[in-house]
């Protein structure tokens, strides 16, 4: 019988709420059952219920000091409630603010007066295996500060936010040196704006349609969209979402012809997100083809299942002694992984990873993929295998 996976959460917002609820909701799922949003009920020998929460960090006065099972429903959280939770006996500790609280978030989030807790000490004391970061968009310095704490505590890391960590050689080396795995960067939803736009872009390419212009506009009513009204915090987010789409192209597209990003905050949408995508292309005979679609989703539950799978993959990496950026899981679960594949390729590679047949990690040498596409942070081909894999290419 495998051990439990002890998980720490940074940022007890809507996404954390959906994750915690999801673990409870599917706790007794049959391993042979189809669960929407999960690759497998039992992944690599780990059932959904094998995930247990060991630590949580936030800065909001409405959450710090409370039990995690209560804090996930505290204001300003406004996602849908789909599970009743028992007391989890996990206290929400005071985290580090740094640049995590933008000018619009300050209007709805009152900071806890408590001092920043000992993050490293808490993670060690609670024997946390994997830490999941749900920091707000634009938390560049806060993310890097927390990464240092995670490295010192000896935990695996899942970077759900658009701050480039797993895709950067510097951080890949840091995790390799500490013999720890990382999956990142910027979580993809189950069926969200990015994955829908990627699939349609790939369809255009595979069917020989030249994509000439495209936009993706997103509206929502949660604190994520409120925070993103502060355009100065959006640089990494826009890069991440744009790269996720343009990496599927078979040709270069001028920056002026692609617009991908959050558009506005609509409070009455609460945690729902509405996405509008338009694609203008050229077909045989230089005949135009235009496509428009609208997607309506509950934003936070849309990524919770993906994170559950990512957590279990990170624990498999710890079990197997893998360190650095996990190429296959990152490519399937994240918008800005170290290596971009098509989504079909990424899923196949992740299934191989789960079975133990794909143990590719980074850092490694720079190499372009066969279709010439790469992430904006540099496309790095598989670099390192475990002793049971192929020979190192370093």
Secondary structure, 3 states (H helix, E strand, C coil): CCCCEEEEEECCCHHHHHHHHHHHHCCCCCCCCCCCCCCCCEECCEEHHHEEEEEEEECECCCCCCEHHHHCCCCCCCCCCCCCCCCCCCEEEECCCCCCCCCCHHHCCCECCCCCCCHHHHHHHCCCCEEEECCCCCCHHHHHHHHHHHHHHCCEEEECCCCCCCCCHHHHHHHHHCCCEEECCCECCCCCHHHHHHHHHHHHHHCCCEEEEEEEEEEECCHHHHHCCCHHHCHHHHHHHHHHHHCCCCCCCCHHHEEEEEEEECHHHCCEEEEEEEEEEEEHHHEEEEEEEEEEEECCHHHHHHHHHHHHHHHHHHHHCCCEEEHHHHHHHECCCCCCCCHHHHHHHHHHHHHCCCCCEECCCECCCCCCCCCCCCCECCCECCCCCCCCCC
